[in-house]
Amino acid sequence: MEEAKAHLKAHGWVKIPSVLTKDDAAQALDRLWKAKQTAEASGEGTFQPILDPDPSNVRVFYLPELDQLFRDMLMHPTGMELTESVLGDRFLVSNFSANIARPGSKSMALHSDQSIVLPEPWLNIWAVNVIWCLTRMTKENGATLYIPGSDKWTCWDDVPANAPDLLVPFEAEAGDIVVLDGRHWHTSGCNITKDEDRAILFAYYSAPYMRQLVNWTAKLPQELQETLSPELEELFGLSHISYVVYGDLRYMADKYPKKLGGESTGST
């Protein structure tokens, strides 16, 4: 795991094979299709024109609301440990969604996850995406495409005109995860196969001082919130009191005892 953490910090991504077994990945895929039906029955759309150019790209949002399995995946120790290695031990889940690229699906916009929620410059890692592969991911079936080294770009002007020529696919097997630095520029690939879906989940974690993409307090039903573990409550940001991320919070009398005692202030 230490080698994986080092690769993530150095290159902005890392692939971990076989985090799920093939059977577990297949079961998760079956649960995802059921979650899609549940979401549509509740009125949630699964085609988002603002993200995708055609309905062959299926989007299922708010996965933690739809199945205990997805809440468990958010807390998976492999994903959590790698996220903690770059964000620190305090972070939030900003969103957890799915993208199923069906045959004929086209690419979304080129972006980095930080560029669409934070103003430039992007000088540090403030977000991480843990991509769960429920099917294999190939160039032909719409694998996520990324630009190596783009995690070092700090502003929109750094994106070159030939960016499409620099894209390479993340290829992986069902059950693998890919952890992606939020500064890395990427897009969805085109699925040019005749009959092969590409199904992946995006567990999007962010620094605790960033506003989450989803207001989980409003989205998760109260009866579900009452069943969550303290760890999940904190991950969703459901506590009514937040926490200080950085800083020296010693009392004034402890930090400046002589000055507050009048011994070295020069006062009379």
N, C-alpha and C positions, 0 to 999 in steps of 0.2 A: 504493500500500500504506500510506503514511503516513496518508492520510485514513481508511482502513479501521481502522487501529490507534487513531486518535483517536476514531472512532465506538464502537469496542469499549470503550474506557476510559470514555467519557462516558455511554453508554447500556446497557452490559452485554451487547451482542450486535452482530454484524455479519454481513451476508450477502455472499458473494463469488460472483458468477455464473461458470458455465462453467469451473470448476477441472478438471473432467473433460469430455471430449467426450460427446455423446449415445451414441456407439458404445462408448466406454470405460465409461460408466455401465451400459449394457446388458450388457456383458461381465462387469462386476463383479456385477451382479444374478444372472447365470447362475452365476457362481462361488459366490455366496452360497447359492443353492438347493442346489448340490452340497455346500457346507459343512454345510448343515442335515442332509442325508442322512448325511454322515460323522459328525456329532455324535450323531445318533440311533442310528447303528449301534454307536457306542462306549458307549452307555448314557446319554448326556446328554439330559435332557428339553428340549423346545423350547416347552413351555407351563409358565409359572411362576405358580401361583395367588396367590403372595404379592405378585406385581407386577400381574397382569392378571386381570380378572373372567371371561374366556372364552378358549377355545383359538383363536379367530380372531386373537388377537395371538400371533404367532410370535416367539420369542426365540432367537437363536443367540449363545451366549457363547464366549469364548476364541478369537476369530477368528484371532489370530496363530498359534495352534497348527495351524490348519486349512488355510491357504493362504499362499504367499509373497506373493500380491497384497496381502493385508491387512497383512502386515509392511511392505511397501513404502509403503502408504498412511499408516501411522503416521509415516513419515519424510518425507512430502510437504512440500516447502519452504514452501508457502503456509500449511498448517496449523501447521507448526512455528514459522514466523516470527510468526504472530499469537498463538500460545500464549506464546512467549517475550516478547512485548511486554507481557504482564500478569503472567506468573509468574517472569520472569527467565530467565537462560540455563541454569538447572539445574532440571529437573523430571523426573517419572517418568510412565510410562503406568500408570494405575491399573486400567483395564479397556478392552477394545475388544469391543463387542458389536453385535448387529443387532436391529432390531424391524421386522417386516413386519406392518402392520395390514391384515388381509384384510377384505372386506366383512362388515359386522355387528359388527366389533370395537368394544369400549367403552373408555372412558377409565380409565387407572390413577389412582393417588392424586396429588393436588396436592403438589408438593414442590420444594425446591431441592436441587441435588446436594450442597451442603455441609451442609444441615440434617439429612440422613440419615446422615452419617458423623462430624459434629463437633458438640460441644455449643455452644449459644449463649454469647456473642454472636458473630456472624459479621461481623467488622469489616474484613476485607480479602478480596481474591480469592486463594483457595488452591486452586482447581480450575477447569478449563476443559473444556467439551465441544465437540469439533469434530464437527458433524453432517454426514455425507455423504449427499446425496440421490441415490439410485440410480433413483428414479422421480420424477415430479413430486409436489409436496406441496401439497395444497389443503385448505381447510376441510372439503370434502365427503369426502375420502378419508382423513381422520384426521391432518391436519397437527399437528405439535407446537403446543400452545397455551401462551402465556406471558402474564405480567402486566407490562406496561411499568412501569418504575420499581421493581419489587420487588427489584432487586439492592441497593437501599438499606435493605431491611429487615434488622434485626440480631437479631431474636428471634422466637419463635413467636407472641408476643402482638401482633406487628406485622401478622400475617396477618388481614385483616378478614373479617367474617362474609359479606360480599358478594363474596368473592374470585371465585367462578365467573362473576359478571357482568363482571369486569374482563379476562377472558381474550380474547386475540386470536391468530389463527393466524400462524405463519411460513409464508408461501406461497413456493414455490421451484420451480425446474425441475430435471429430472434433470441431474446434473453439477454443481449448485451446492453450496456448503457454507454452513452457518450456524455461527458460533462463538458460544458462549454462556458468559457468566460463571457460575461455579458457585453464585453467590448468587441467580440469577434463578429465580423460582418458575414452574413449568411443569407440564404434564401431556400425555399423548397425547390426541389428539382421537378422536372416534367416526368410524368409516368408514361412511357412510350410502350409499355407492354400491352398485350391483348387481354390478359385475364388475371393480373397479379396486383393485389392491393399492397400498399406500404402503410403500415399502421404504427404510429409512434405517439408517446405521451411526453408532455413537456412539464416537468416540475420546476417552476420558476421561483427561485429564492432570491431575496434581496436584503440589503443592509437594513437594519431596523429604523434608520432615520429616513428611509425612502417611503413615500406613500405607496401602499399596495395597489395593484391593478384591480383587485376585487375587494369590496367592502364585505368581509366575511361576517361581520356582525349583522349586516342587513341580509346577506344572502343565505346563510345557514339557518334553517329553522331552529327556533328556540329549544324545541324538544331534542334536537340533535346536538346542539351546543351543550346541553346538560349532561350528555353521555361522554363527552370528550375527556381524554386524559389531561392532566395539567400540562404535559409536554405539548400536546396538540393545541391546547388553548393558547399557550404562549406562541407557538409557531404561527397560528392564525391571527395573533394580535388581538385576542378577545378580552384580555384583562382590562379592567377599567383604569388601571394605573400602569403606565409604561415604565421603562427603566432608563437610567443614564448610561450611555454607551461609553463615553470617555470622560475623564476629568478627575481632579483631585478634590474630593468632597470632605476633606477634614474640616472640622469646625474652625472658625477663625481663631479661637483661643488656643487650639491645638497647633495650628499651622504657624501663627504669629504670636507666640506667648509673650515674648518680651515687648513687642510693639503694643499689644493690647494692654499689657500690664503697666505701660508707661515708663519702662526702664530705658528704652532706647528711642523713644519717639521725639525727644527734645521738648516735650510739652511741659507746662508748669501747672 
